[in-house]
Amino acid sequence: MSVLSPLRGTVVSVEVAEGDLVRQGAPIAIVESMKMEHVVEAPQAGVVGLVAVRPGDTVAEGAPGAGGGGGP
């Protein structure tokens, strides 16, 4: 599973770390676009395997930000 950015913007914060257990809908990152902050949520429960972005990074729409394994 990959968590994709829903829009082009700048990563304001990353709310998870590699190895974290997350529930479906848990906040993964906050992306700012057009002076609005958007919460990127986990599409399903699981363990965060990779965090590919850091605060300050610019992401494209559909770009992966994090990924992980299936649910617990």
Predicted model as a PDB file, atoms N, CA, C, CB and O in Angstrom, pLDDT in the B-factor column:
MODEL        1                                                                  
ATOM      1  N   MET A   1       0.839  -1.171   0.000  1.00 65.00           N  
ATOM      2  CA  MET A   1       0.000   0.000   0.000  1.00 65.00           C  
ATOM      3  C   MET A   1       0.886   1.236   0.000  1.00 65.00           C  
ATOM      4  CB  MET A   1      -0.956  -0.004   1.209  1.00 65.00           C  
ATOM      5  O   MET A   1       1.876   1.307   0.728  1.00 65.00           O  
ATOM      6  N   SER A   2       0.521   2.199  -0.817  1.00 81.00           N  
ATOM      7  CA  SER A   2       1.193   3.495  -0.830  1.00 81.00           C  
ATOM      8  C   SER A   2       0.188   4.576  -0.487  1.00 81.00           C  
ATOM      9  CB  SER A   2       1.852   3.773  -2.205  1.00 81.00           C  
ATOM     10  O   SER A   2      -0.992   4.483  -0.825  1.00 81.00           O  
ATOM     11  N   VAL A   3       0.670   5.594   0.184  1.00 83.00           N  
ATOM     12  CA  VAL A   3      -0.158   6.758   0.478  1.00 83.00           C  
ATOM     13  C   VAL A   3       0.267   7.824  -0.525  1.00 83.00           C  
ATOM     14  CB  VAL A   3       0.005   7.255   1.991  1.00 83.00           C  
ATOM     15  O   VAL A   3       1.432   8.220  -0.565  1.00 83.00           O  
ATOM     16  N   LEU A   4      -0.691   8.287  -1.339  1.00 82.00           N  
ATOM     17  CA  LEU A   4      -0.396   9.230  -2.408  1.00 82.00           C  
ATOM     18  C   LEU A   4      -0.883  10.625  -2.046  1.00 82.00           C  
ATOM     19  CB  LEU A   4      -1.034   8.770  -3.718  1.00 82.00           C  
ATOM     20  O   LEU A   4      -1.908  10.788  -1.384  1.00 82.00           O  
ATOM     21  N   SER A   5      -0.146  11.614  -2.483  1.00 83.00           N  
ATOM     22  CA  SER A   5      -0.563  12.995  -2.253  1.00 83.00           C  
ATOM     23  C   SER A   5      -1.775  13.296  -3.131  1.00 83.00           C  
ATOM     24  CB  SER A   5       0.603  13.993  -2.551  1.00 83.00           C  
ATOM     25  O   SER A   5      -1.746  13.031  -4.332  1.00 83.00           O  
ATOM     26  N   PRO A   6      -2.838  13.846  -2.548  1.00 83.00           N  
ATOM     27  CA  PRO A   6      -4.029  14.135  -3.340  1.00 83.00           C  
ATOM     28  C   PRO A   6      -3.879  15.379  -4.225  1.00 83.00           C  
ATOM     29  CB  PRO A   6      -5.212  14.310  -2.423  1.00 83.00           C  
ATOM     30  O   PRO A   6      -4.718  15.636  -5.088  1.00 83.00           O  
ATOM     31  N   LEU A   7      -2.804  16.148  -4.005  1.00 88.00           N  
ATOM     32  CA  LEU A   7      -2.605  17.373  -4.769  1.00 88.00           C  
ATOM     33  C   LEU A   7      -1.154  17.801  -4.698  1.00 88.00           C  
ATOM     34  CB  LEU A   7      -3.517  18.492  -4.256  1.00 88.00           C  
ATOM     35  O   LEU A   7      -0.382  17.306  -3.877  1.00 88.00           O  
ATOM     36  N   ARG A   8      -0.793  18.735  -5.578  1.00 93.00           N  
ATOM     37  CA  ARG A   8       0.565  19.298  -5.564  1.00 93.00           C  
ATOM     38  C   ARG A   8       0.648  20.286  -4.405  1.00 93.00           C  
ATOM     39  CB  ARG A   8       0.920  20.001  -6.938  1.00 93.00           C  
ATOM     40  O   ARG A   8      -0.273  21.073  -4.188  1.00 93.00           O  
ATOM     41  N   GLY A   9       1.746  20.244  -3.666  1.00 93.00           N  
ATOM     42  CA  GLY A   9       1.901  21.166  -2.559  1.00 93.00           C  
ATOM     43  C   GLY A   9       3.204  20.951  -1.817  1.00 93.00           C  
ATOM     44  O   GLY A   9       4.104  20.255  -2.287  1.00 93.00           O  
ATOM     45  N   THR A  10       3.285  21.566  -0.647  1.00 95.00           N  
ATOM     46  CA  THR A  10       4.470  21.472   0.200  1.00 95.00           C  
ATOM     47  C   THR A  10       4.111  20.721   1.468  1.00 95.00           C  
ATOM     48  CB  THR A  10       5.036  22.877   0.534  1.00 95.00           C  
ATOM     49  O   THR A  10       3.090  20.999   2.098  1.00 95.00           O  
ATOM     50  N   VAL A  11       4.955  19.767   1.839  1.00 95.00           N  
ATOM     51  CA  VAL A  11       4.735  18.999   3.068  1.00 95.00           C  
ATOM     52  C   VAL A  11       5.006  19.915   4.256  1.00 95.00           C  
ATOM     53  CB  VAL A  11       5.652  17.721   3.119  1.00 95.00           C  
ATOM     54  O   VAL A  11       6.103  20.455   4.400  1.00 95.00           O  
ATOM     55  N   VAL A  12       3.995  20.085   5.105  1.00 96.00           N  
ATOM     56  CA  VAL A  12       4.121  20.915   6.301  1.00 96.00           C  
ATOM     57  C   VAL A  12       4.627  20.071   7.461  1.00 96.00           C  
ATOM     58  CB  VAL A  12       2.771  21.575   6.660  1.00 96.00           C  
ATOM     59  O   VAL A  12       5.518  20.486   8.202  1.00 96.00           O  
ATOM     60  N   SER A  13       4.047  18.876   7.611  1.00 97.00           N  
ATOM     61  CA  SER A  13       4.483  17.980   8.686  1.00 97.00           C  
ATOM     62  C   SER A  13       4.208  16.538   8.296  1.00 97.00           C  
ATOM     63  CB  SER A  13       3.772  18.324  10.017  1.00 97.00           C  
ATOM     64  O   SER A  13       3.336  16.246   7.478  1.00 97.00           O  
ATOM     65  N   VAL A  14       4.973  15.649   8.904  1.00 96.00           N  
ATOM     66  CA  VAL A  14       4.783  14.207   8.752  1.00 96.00           C  
ATOM     67  C   VAL A  14       4.383  13.691  10.121  1.00 96.00           C  
ATOM     68  CB  VAL A  14       6.088  13.481   8.204  1.00 96.00           C  
ATOM     69  O   VAL A  14       5.103  13.893  11.099  1.00 96.00           O  
ATOM     70  N   GLU A  15       3.245  13.031  10.195  1.00 96.00           N  
ATOM     71  CA  GLU A  15       2.663  12.623  11.474  1.00 96.00           C  
ATOM     72  C   GLU A  15       3.016  11.198  11.899  1.00 96.00           C  
ATOM     73  CB  GLU A  15       1.180  12.756  11.404  1.00 96.00           C  
ATOM     74  O   GLU A  15       2.618  10.761  12.979  1.00 96.00           O  
ATOM     75  N   VAL A  16       3.763  10.463  11.058  1.00 95.00           N  
ATOM     76  CA  VAL A  16       4.117   9.073  11.357  1.00 95.00           C  
ATOM     77  C   VAL A  16       5.607   8.851  11.162  1.00 95.00           C  
ATOM     78  CB  VAL A  16       3.316   8.102  10.471  1.00 95.00           C  
ATOM     79  O   VAL A  16       6.300   9.666  10.553  1.00 95.00           O  
ATOM     80  N   ALA A  17       6.078   7.746  11.685  1.00 95.00           N  
ATOM     81  CA  ALA A  17       7.466   7.328  11.490  1.00 95.00           C  
ATOM     82  C   ALA A  17       7.460   5.881  11.009  1.00 95.00           C  
ATOM     83  CB  ALA A  17       8.305   7.484  12.811  1.00 95.00           C  
ATOM     84  O   ALA A  17       6.481   5.159  11.197  1.00 95.00           O  
ATOM     85  N   GLU A  18       8.546   5.470  10.395  1.00 94.00           N  
ATOM     86  CA  GLU A  18       8.652   4.087   9.947  1.00 94.00           C  
ATOM     87  C   GLU A  18       8.468   3.149  11.138  1.00 94.00           C  
ATOM     88  CB  GLU A  18      10.015   3.834   9.254  1.00 94.00           C  
ATOM     89  O   GLU A  18       9.050   3.353  12.204  1.00 94.00           O  
ATOM     90  N   GLY A  19       7.647   2.118  10.935  1.00 95.00           N  
ATOM     91  CA  GLY A  19       7.382   1.152  11.995  1.00 95.00           C  
ATOM     92  C   GLY A  19       6.124   1.446  12.797  1.00 95.00           C  
ATOM     93  O   GLY A  19       5.677   0.598  13.570  1.00 95.00           O  
ATOM     94  N   ASP A  20       5.538   2.640  12.629  1.00 95.00           N  
ATOM     95  CA  ASP A  20       4.303   2.982  13.354  1.00 95.00           C  
ATOM     96  C   ASP A  20       3.135   2.130  12.852  1.00 95.00           C  
ATOM     97  CB  ASP A  20       3.973   4.491  13.191  1.00 95.00           C  
ATOM     98  O   ASP A  20       3.039   1.818  11.665  1.00 95.00           O  
ATOM     99  N   LEU A  21       2.271   1.770  13.764  1.00 96.00           N  
ATOM    100  CA  LEU A  21       1.025   1.085  13.443  1.00 96.00           C  
ATOM    101  C   LEU A  21      -0.050   2.160  13.287  1.00 96.00           C  
ATOM    102  CB  LEU A  21       0.635   0.026  14.555  1.00 96.00           C  
ATOM    103  O   LEU A  21      -0.250   2.975  14.187  1.00 96.00           O  
ATOM    104  N   VAL A  22      -0.743   2.161  12.143  1.00 95.00           N  
ATOM    105  CA  VAL A  22      -1.766   3.182  11.904  1.00 95.00           C  
ATOM    106  C   VAL A  22      -3.109   2.523  11.604  1.00 95.00           C  
ATOM    107  CB  VAL A  22      -1.352   4.109  10.739  1.00 95.00           C  
ATOM    108  O   VAL A  22      -3.172   1.405  11.091  1.00 95.00           O  
ATOM    109  N   ARG A  23      -4.164   3.231  11.931  1.00 96.00           N  
ATOM    110  CA  ARG A  23      -5.528   2.801  11.610  1.00 96.00           C  
ATOM    111  C   ARG A  23      -5.959   3.474  10.318  1.00 96.00           C  
ATOM    112  CB  ARG A  23      -6.521   3.139  12.769  1.00 96.00           C  
ATOM    113  O   ARG A  23      -5.408   4.507   9.938  1.00 96.00           O  
ATOM    114  N   GLN A  24      -6.933   2.897   9.647  1.00 96.00           N  
ATOM    115  CA  GLN A  24      -7.497   3.525   8.465  1.00 96.00           C  
ATOM    116  C   GLN A  24      -8.007   4.919   8.840  1.00 96.00           C  
ATOM    117  CB  GLN A  24      -8.638   2.653   7.862  1.00 96.00           C  
ATOM    118  O   GLN A  24      -8.701   5.081   9.844  1.00 96.00           O  
ATOM    119  N   GLY A  25      -7.665   5.911   8.036  1.00 95.00           N  
ATOM    120  CA  GLY A  25      -8.086   7.284   8.293  1.00 95.00           C  
ATOM    121  C   GLY A  25      -7.164   8.080   9.195  1.00 95.00           C  
ATOM    122  O   GLY A  25      -7.387   9.272   9.410  1.00 95.00           O  
ATOM    123  N   ALA A  26      -6.121   7.437   9.731  1.00 96.00           N  
ATOM    124  CA  ALA A  26      -5.172   8.151  10.597  1.00 96.00           C  
ATOM    125  C   ALA A  26      -4.394   9.178   9.776  1.00 96.00           C  
ATOM    126  CB  ALA A  26      -4.194   7.153  11.288  1.00 96.00           C  
ATOM    127  O   ALA A  26      -4.062   8.917   8.619  1.00 96.00           O  
ATOM    128  N   PRO A  27      -4.099  10.337  10.356  1.00 96.00           N  
ATOM    129  CA  PRO A  27      -3.315  11.336   9.615  1.00 96.00           C  
ATOM    130  C   PRO A  27      -1.889  10.841   9.378  1.00 96.00           C  
ATOM    131  CB  PRO A  27      -3.289  12.680  10.377  1.00 96.00           C  
ATOM    132  O   PRO A  27      -1.219  10.364  10.294  1.00 96.00           O  
ATOM    133  N   ILE A  28      -1.444  10.966   8.134  1.00 94.00           N  
ATOM    134  CA  ILE A  28      -0.091  10.556   7.754  1.00 94.00           C  
ATOM    135  C   ILE A  28       0.806  11.782   7.589  1.00 94.00           C  
ATOM    136  CB  ILE A  28      -0.118   9.728   6.446  1.00 94.00           C  
ATOM    137  O   ILE A  28       1.939  11.809   8.069  1.00 94.00           O  
ATOM    138  N   ALA A  29       0.278  12.793   6.903  1.00 94.00           N  
ATOM    139  CA  ALA A  29       1.044  14.016   6.656  1.00 94.00           C  
ATOM    140  C   ALA A  29       0.075  15.170   6.417  1.00 94.00           C  
ATOM    141  CB  ALA A  29       2.007  13.840   5.440  1.00 94.00           C  
ATOM    142  O   ALA A  29      -1.113  14.968   6.164  1.00 94.00           O  
ATOM    143  N   ILE A  30       0.611  16.377   6.502  1.00 95.00           N  
ATOM    144  CA  ILE A  30      -0.161  17.568   6.174  1.00 95.00           C  
ATOM    145  C   ILE A  30       0.552  18.253   5.016  1.00 95.00           C  
ATOM    146  CB  ILE A  30      -0.312  18.533   7.416  1.00 95.00           C  
ATOM    147  O   ILE A  30       1.746  18.541   5.081  1.00 95.00           O  
ATOM    148  N   VAL A  31      -0.217  18.508   3.943  1.00 95.00           N  
ATOM    149  CA  VAL A  31       0.307  19.140   2.737  1.00 95.00           C  
ATOM    150  C   VAL A  31      -0.391  20.483   2.559  1.00 95.00           C  
ATOM    151  CB  VAL A  31       0.104  18.227   1.482  1.00 95.00           C  
ATOM    152  O   VAL A  31      -1.617  20.568   2.641  1.00 95.00           O  
ATOM    153  N   GLU A  32       0.388  21.525   2.316  1.00 95.00           N  
ATOM    154  CA  GLU A  32      -0.186  22.854   2.077  1.00 95.00           C  
ATOM    155  C   GLU A  32      -0.207  23.123   0.577  1.00 95.00           C  
ATOM    156  CB  GLU A  32       0.621  23.962   2.826  1.00 95.00           C  
ATOM    157  O   GLU A  32       0.788  22.940  -0.125  1.00 95.00           O  
ATOM    158  N   SER A  33      -1.365  23.561   0.114  1.00 94.00           N  
ATOM    159  CA  SER A  33      -1.521  23.928  -1.288  1.00 94.00           C  
ATOM    160  C   SER A  33      -2.484  25.106  -1.357  1.00 94.00           C  
ATOM    161  CB  SER A  33      -2.037  22.720  -2.146  1.00 94.00           C  
ATOM    162  O   SER A  33      -3.543  25.083  -0.730  1.00 94.00           O  
ATOM    163  N   MET A  34      -2.122  26.124  -2.109  1.00 92.00           N  
ATOM    164  CA  MET A  34      -2.964  27.304  -2.267  1.00 92.00           C  
ATOM    165  C   MET A  34      -3.363  27.887  -0.904  1.00 92.00           C  
ATOM    166  CB  MET A  34      -4.217  26.953  -3.081  1.00 92.00           C  
ATOM    167  O   MET A  34      -4.504  28.306  -0.707  1.00 92.00           O  
ATOM    168  N   LYS A  35      -2.410  27.907   0.026  1.00 92.00           N  
ATOM    169  CA  LYS A  35      -2.569  28.471   1.378  1.00 92.00           C  
ATOM    170  C   LYS A  35      -3.600  27.723   2.234  1.00 92.00           C  
ATOM    171  CB  LYS A  35      -2.972  29.929   1.275  1.00 92.00           C  
ATOM    172  O   LYS A  35      -4.099  28.261   3.222  1.00 92.00           O  
ATOM    173  N   MET A  36      -3.912  26.484   1.851  1.00 95.00           N  
ATOM    174  CA  MET A  36      -4.804  25.633   2.649  1.00 95.00           C  
ATOM    175  C   MET A  36      -4.044  24.371   3.024  1.00 95.00           C  
ATOM    176  CB  MET A  36      -6.122  25.284   1.867  1.00 95.00           C  
ATOM    177  O   MET A  36      -3.266  23.844   2.228  1.00 95.00           O  
ATOM    178  N   GLU A  37      -4.276  23.888   4.248  1.00 95.00           N  
ATOM    179  CA  GLU A  37      -3.640  22.654   4.689  1.00 95.00           C  
ATOM    180  C   GLU A  37      -4.594  21.481   4.492  1.00 95.00           C  
ATOM    181  CB  GLU A  37      -3.205  22.760   6.167  1.00 95.00           C  
ATOM    182  O   GLU A  37      -5.771  21.553   4.846  1.00 95.00           O  
ATOM    183  N   HIS A  38      -4.065  20.401   3.922  1.00 94.00           N  
ATOM    184  CA  HIS A  38      -4.840  19.193   3.651  1.00 94.00           C  
ATOM    185  C   HIS A  38      -4.212  18.026   4.408  1.00 94.00           C  
ATOM    186  CB  HIS A  38      -4.904  18.895   2.119  1.00 94.00           C  
ATOM    187  O   HIS A  38      -3.004  17.805   4.324  1.00 94.00           O  
ATOM    188  N   VAL A  39      -5.025  17.291   5.137  1.00 95.00           N  
ATOM    189  CA  VAL A  39      -4.548  16.127   5.873  1.00 95.00           C  
ATOM    190  C   VAL A  39      -4.572  14.922   4.938  1.00 95.00           C  
ATOM    191  CB  VAL A  39      -5.415  15.868   7.148  1.00 95.00           C  
ATOM    192  O   VAL A  39      -5.610  14.599   4.361  1.00 95.00           O  
ATOM    193  N   VAL A  40      -3.432  14.263   4.791  1.00 93.00           N  
ATOM    194  CA  VAL A  40      -3.343  13.039   4.009  1.00 93.00           C  
ATOM    195  C   VAL A  40      -3.543  11.884   4.985  1.00 93.00           C  
ATOM    196  CB  VAL A  40      -1.962  12.928   3.241  1.00 93.00           C  
ATOM    197  O   VAL A  40      -2.809  11.759   5.965  1.00 93.00           O  
ATOM    198  N   GLU A  41      -4.545  11.035   4.713  1.00 93.00           N  
ATOM    199  CA  GLU A  41      -4.921   9.968   5.646  1.00 93.00           C  
ATOM    200  C   GLU A  41      -4.511   8.590   5.132  1.00 93.00           C  
ATOM    201  CB  GLU A  41      -6.425   9.998   5.896  1.00 93.00           C  
ATOM    202  O   GLU A  41      -4.372   8.374   3.928  1.00 93.00           O  
ATOM    203  N   ALA A  42      -4.324   7.670   6.066  1.00 92.00           N  
ATOM    204  CA  ALA A  42      -4.021   6.281   5.725  1.00 92.00           C  
ATOM    205  C   ALA A  42      -5.239   5.652   5.055  1.00 92.00           C  
ATOM    206  CB  ALA A  42      -3.608   5.471   6.991  1.00 92.00           C  
ATOM    207  O   ALA A  42      -6.341   5.716   5.601  1.00 92.00           O  
ATOM    208  N   PRO A  43      -5.060   5.047   3.882  1.00 91.00           N  
ATOM    209  CA  PRO A  43      -6.195   4.437   3.194  1.00 91.00           C  
ATOM    210  C   PRO A  43      -6.656   3.130   3.838  1.00 91.00           C  
ATOM    211  CB  PRO A  43      -5.838   4.186   1.754  1.00 91.00           C  
ATOM    212  O   PRO A  43      -7.772   2.672   3.596  1.00 91.00           O  
ATOM    213  N   GLN A  44      -5.798   2.539   4.649  1.00 93.00           N  
ATOM    214  CA  GLN A  44      -6.140   1.298   5.352  1.00 93.00           C  
ATOM    215  C   GLN A  44      -5.229   1.164   6.573  1.00 93.00           C  
ATOM    216  CB  GLN A  44      -5.998   0.048   4.404  1.00 93.00           C  
ATOM    217  O   GLN A  44      -4.228   1.871   6.692  1.00 93.00           O  
ATOM    218  N   ALA A  45      -5.584   0.259   7.468  1.00 95.00           N  
ATOM    219  CA  ALA A  45      -4.744   0.001   8.646  1.00 95.00           C  
ATOM    220  C   ALA A  45      -3.489  -0.742   8.219  1.00 95.00           C  
ATOM    221  CB  ALA A  45      -5.520  -0.814   9.722  1.00 95.00           C  
ATOM    222  O   ALA A  45      -3.498  -1.481   7.235  1.00 95.00           O  
ATOM    223  N   GLY A  46      -2.422  -0.544   8.959  1.00 94.00           N  
ATOM    224  CA  GLY A  46      -1.183  -1.249   8.649  1.00 94.00           C  
ATOM    225  C   GLY A  46      -0.004  -0.680   9.412  1.00 94.00           C  
ATOM    226  O   GLY A  46      -0.158   0.121  10.334  1.00 94.00           O  
ATOM    227  N   VAL A  47       1.175  -1.117   9.004  1.00 94.00           N  
ATOM    228  CA  VAL A  47       2.430  -0.663   9.598  1.00 94.00           C  
ATOM    229  C   VAL A  47       3.150   0.190   8.561  1.00 94.00           C  
ATOM    230  CB  VAL A  47       3.323  -1.873  10.062  1.00 94.00           C  
ATOM    231  O   VAL A  47       3.279  -0.208   7.403  1.00 94.00           O  
ATOM    232  N   VAL A  48       3.614   1.353   8.977  1.00 93.00           N  
ATOM    233  CA  VAL A  48       4.338   2.244   8.070  1.00 93.00           C  
ATOM    234  C   VAL A  48       5.700   1.627   7.781  1.00 93.00           C  
ATOM    235  CB  VAL A  48       4.489   3.680   8.680  1.00 93.00           C  
ATOM    236  O   VAL A  48       6.494   1.398   8.694  1.00 93.00           O  
ATOM    237  N   GLY A  49       5.965   1.360   6.510  1.00 90.00           N  
ATOM    238  CA  GLY A  49       7.234   0.746   6.130  1.00 90.00           C  
ATOM    239  C   GLY A  49       8.262   1.755   5.656  1.00 90.00           C  
ATOM    240  O   GLY A  49       9.461   1.570   5.863  1.00 90.00           O  
ATOM    241  N   LEU A  50       7.799   2.819   5.020  1.00 88.00           N  
ATOM    242  CA  LEU A  50       8.702   3.818   4.450  1.00 88.00           C  
ATOM    243  C   LEU A  50       8.040   5.181   4.485  1.00 88.00           C  
ATOM    244  CB  LEU A  50       9.100   3.446   3.006  1.00 88.00           C  
ATOM    245  O   LEU A  50       6.873   5.318   4.117  1.00 88.00           O  
ATOM    246  N   VAL A  51       8.772   6.183   4.922  1.00 91.00           N  
ATOM    247  CA  VAL A  51       8.303   7.565   4.836  1.00 91.00           C  
ATOM    248  C   VAL A  51       9.226   8.243   3.831  1.00 91.00           C  
ATOM    249  CB  VAL A  51       8.315   8.304   6.259  1.00 91.00           C  
ATOM    250  O   VAL A  51      10.421   8.402   4.077  1.00 91.00           O  
ATOM    251  N   ALA A  52       8.647   8.645   2.680  1.00 89.00           N  
ATOM    252  CA  ALA A  52       9.449   9.140   1.574  1.00 89.00           C  
ATOM    253  C   ALA A  52       9.520  10.659   1.495  1.00 89.00           C  
ATOM    254  CB  ALA A  52       8.909   8.608   0.298  1.00 89.00           C  
ATOM    255  O   ALA A  52      10.176  11.194   0.601  1.00 89.00           O  
ATOM    256  N   VAL A  53       8.860  11.367   2.409  1.00 92.00           N  
ATOM    257  CA  VAL A  53       8.862  12.831   2.379  1.00 92.00           C  
ATOM    258  C   VAL A  53       9.248  13.394   3.740  1.00 92.00           C  
ATOM    259  CB  VAL A  53       7.483  13.367   1.954  1.00 92.00           C  
ATOM    260  O   VAL A  53       9.157  12.725   4.769  1.00 92.00           O  
ATOM    261  N   ARG A  54       9.681  14.646   3.705  1.00 94.00           N  
ATOM    262  CA  ARG A  54      10.022  15.375   4.931  1.00 94.00           C  
ATOM    263  C   ARG A  54       9.379  16.752   4.863  1.00 94.00           C  
ATOM    264  CB  ARG A  54      11.577  15.491   5.117  1.00 94.00           C  
ATOM    265  O   ARG A  54       9.063  17.231   3.773  1.00 94.00           O  
ATOM    266  N   PRO A  55       9.181  17.391   6.000  1.00 96.00           N  
ATOM    267  CA  PRO A  55       8.653  18.758   5.973  1.00 96.00           C  
ATOM    268  C   PRO A  55       9.515  19.641   5.064  1.00 96.00           C  
ATOM    269  CB  PRO A  55       8.597  19.350   7.409  1.00 96.00           C  
ATOM    270  O   PRO A  55      10.745  19.597   5.106  1.00 96.00           O  
ATOM    271  N   GLY A  56       8.831  20.440   4.243  1.00 96.00           N  
ATOM    272  CA  GLY A  56       9.527  21.320   3.308  1.00 96.00           C  
ATOM    273  C   GLY A  56       9.614  20.757   1.899  1.00 96.00           C  
ATOM    274  O   GLY A  56       9.852  21.503   0.950  1.00 96.00           O  
ATOM    275  N   ASP A  57       9.423  19.435   1.747  1.00 94.00           N  
ATOM    276  CA  ASP A  57       9.460  18.821   0.418  1.00 94.00           C  
ATOM    277  C   ASP A  57       8.253  19.271  -0.394  1.00 94.00           C  
ATOM    278  CB  ASP A  57       9.494  17.277   0.525  1.00 94.00           C  
ATOM    279  O   ASP A  57       7.167  19.471   0.151  1.00 94.00           O  
ATOM    280  N   THR A  58       8.449  19.427  -1.689  1.00 93.00           N  
ATOM    281  CA  THR A  58       7.351  19.684  -2.615  1.00 93.00           C  
ATOM    282  C   THR A  58       6.945  18.349  -3.218  1.00 93.00           C  
ATOM    283  CB  THR A  58       7.756  20.718  -3.730  1.00 93.00           C  
ATOM    284  O   THR A  58       7.794  17.575  -3.661  1.00 93.00           O  
ATOM    285  N   VAL A  59       5.636  18.082  -3.234  1.00 91.00           N  
ATOM    286  CA  VAL A  59       5.139  16.817  -3.785  1.00 91.00           C  
ATOM    287  C   VAL A  59       4.179  17.113  -4.933  1.00 91.00           C  
ATOM    288  CB  VAL A  59       4.435  15.963  -2.684  1.00 91.00           C  
ATOM    289  O   VAL A  59       3.466  18.117  -4.923  1.00 91.00           O  
ATOM    290  N   ALA A  60       4.174  16.229  -5.913  1.00 89.00           N  
ATOM    291  CA  ALA A  60       3.260  16.339  -7.044  1.00 89.00           C  
ATOM    292  C   ALA A  60       1.982  15.582  -6.717  1.00 89.00           C  
ATOM    293  CB  ALA A  60       3.911  15.795  -8.348  1.00 89.00           C  
ATOM    294  O   ALA A  60       1.975  14.693  -5.865  1.00 89.00           O  
ATOM    295  N   GLU A  61       0.904  15.942  -7.400  1.00 88.00           N  
ATOM    296  CA  GLU A  61      -0.334  15.199  -7.240  1.00 88.00           C  
ATOM    297  C   GLU A  61      -0.088  13.741  -7.626  1.00 88.00           C  
ATOM    298  CB  GLU A  61      -1.472  15.821  -8.098  1.00 88.00           C  
ATOM    299  O   GLU A  61       0.472  13.457  -8.684  1.00 88.00           O  
ATOM    300  N   GLY A  62      -0.507  12.829  -6.766  1.00 83.00           N  
ATOM    301  CA  GLY A  62      -0.345  11.399  -7.006  1.00 83.00           C  
ATOM    302  C   GLY A  62       1.012  10.841  -6.621  1.00 83.00           C  
ATOM    303  O   GLY A  62       1.257   9.646  -6.791  1.00 83.00           O  
ATOM    304  N   ALA A  63       1.904  11.687  -6.101  1.00 77.00           N  
ATOM    305  CA  ALA A  63       3.236  11.224  -5.698  1.00 77.00           C  
ATOM    306  C   ALA A  63       3.142  10.437  -4.398  1.00 77.00           C  
ATOM    307  CB  ALA A  63       4.209  12.418  -5.536  1.00 77.00           C  
ATOM    308  O   ALA A  63       2.400  10.828  -3.497  1.00 77.00           O  
ATOM    309  N   PRO A  64       3.887   9.324  -4.281  1.00 73.00           N  
ATOM    310  CA  PRO A  64       3.871   8.570  -3.035  1.00 73.00           C  
ATOM    311  C   PRO A  64       4.581   9.335  -1.920  1.00 73.00           C  
ATOM    312  CB  PRO A  64       4.524   7.203  -3.235  1.00 73.00           C  
ATOM    313  O   PRO A  64       5.618   9.961  -2.137  1.00 73.00           O  
ATOM    314  N   GLY A  65       3.995   9.268  -0.717  1.00 69.00           N  
ATOM    315  CA  GLY A  65       4.597   9.933   0.439  1.00 69.00           C  
ATOM    316  C   GLY A  65       5.024   8.945   1.494  1.00 69.00           C  
ATOM    317  O   GLY A  65       5.971   9.186   2.243  1.00 69.00           O  
ATOM    318  N   ALA A  66       4.309   7.809   1.551  1.00 62.00           N  
ATOM    319  CA  ALA A  66       4.628   6.774   2.530  1.00 62.00           C  
ATOM    320  C   ALA A  66       4.059   5.461   2.019  1.00 62.00           C  
ATOM    321  CB  ALA A  66       4.060   7.125   3.949  1.00 62.00           C  
ATOM    322  O   ALA A  66       3.190   5.434   1.147  1.00 62.00           O  
ATOM    323  N   GLY A  67       4.561   4.391   2.574  1.00 60.00           N  
ATOM    324  CA  GLY A  67       4.062   3.078   2.182  1.00 60.00           C  
ATOM    325  C   GLY A  67       4.217   2.116   3.344  1.00 60.00           C  
ATOM    326  O   GLY A  67       4.930   2.382   4.312  1.00 60.00           O  
ATOM    327  N   GLY A  68       3.526   0.986   3.222  1.00 59.00           N  
ATOM    328  CA  GLY A  68       3.639   0.024   4.314  1.00 59.00           C  
ATOM    329  C   GLY A  68       2.962  -1.278   3.993  1.00 59.00           C  
ATOM    330  O   GLY A  68       2.474  -1.504   2.886  1.00 59.00           O  
ATOM    331  N   GLY A  69       2.948  -2.127   4.993  1.00 55.00           N  
ATOM    332  CA  GLY A  69       2.348  -3.434   4.841  1.00 55.00           C  
ATOM    333  C   GLY A  69       0.882  -3.414   5.199  1.00 55.00           C  
ATOM    334  O   GLY A  69       0.338  -2.385   5.600  1.00 55.00           O  
ATOM    335  N   GLY A  70       0.248  -4.560   5.050  1.00 52.00           N  
ATOM    336  CA  GLY A  70      -1.176  -4.702   5.360  1.00 52.00           C  
ATOM    337  C   GLY A  70      -1.443  -4.599   6.832  1.00 52.00           C  
ATOM    338  O   GLY A  70      -0.537  -4.406   7.642  1.00 52.00           O  
ATOM    339  N   GLY A  71      -2.692  -4.730   7.158  1.00 50.00           N  
ATOM    340  CA  GLY A  71      -3.147  -4.567   8.544  1.00 50.00           C  
ATOM    341  C   GLY A  71      -2.575  -5.582   9.498  1.00 50.00           C  
ATOM    342  O   GLY A  71      -2.011  -6.595   9.085  1.00 50.00           O  
ATOM    343  N   PRO A  72      -2.724  -5.301  10.790  1.00 47.00           N  
ATOM    344  CA  PRO A  72      -2.159  -6.149  11.831  1.00 47.00           C  
ATOM    345  C   PRO A  72      -2.900  -7.469  11.945  1.00 47.00           C  
ATOM    346  CB  PRO A  72      -2.182  -5.430  13.162  1.00 47.00           C  
ATOM    347  O   PRO A  72      -2.549  -8.304  12.779  1.00 47.00           O  
TER     348      PRO A  72                                                      
ENDMDL                                                                          
END                                                                             
